[in-house]
Amino acid sequence: LGPTTGTAMIELLALPGWQTAPTTLDAWVVQLETHGGPVVVTRESTGASWLEIGTLRLRGYAMVAGRDVEAINFELAQADPTPATRAVNAAAEALGWEVHLDDDDDMEDDKEV
């Protein structure tokens, strides 16, 4: 899912909240499908998988330890990222996770969206 002409890539970093129970990849898939649509999972290795919702031009690189997701770096490539942002935020909230804007140019790494 590369950026389309005139579209900036937005990245969101999802991390488990304080004292959040371990979360499986399957739990993330269920929540993303509930809030965003069908999810395609592509396992890259034993410790990483891609989650994609094509209709939202959203994909997430999930870092996995055993059965549990440790973090997901989401890439939003849609001209209007609002629907994808809402889906990520709603899924994360349902799972007790936090979502932060991952902006390399910004010195403030703790911005929640």
Secondary structure, DSSP 8 states (H G I E B T S, - for coil): ----TT---EEEEEEE-TT----BHHHHHHHHHHHH---EEEEEETTEEEEEEGGGTEEEEEEEETTEEEEEEEEE-SSS-HHHHHHHHHHHHHHTEEEEE--TT-S-TT-B-
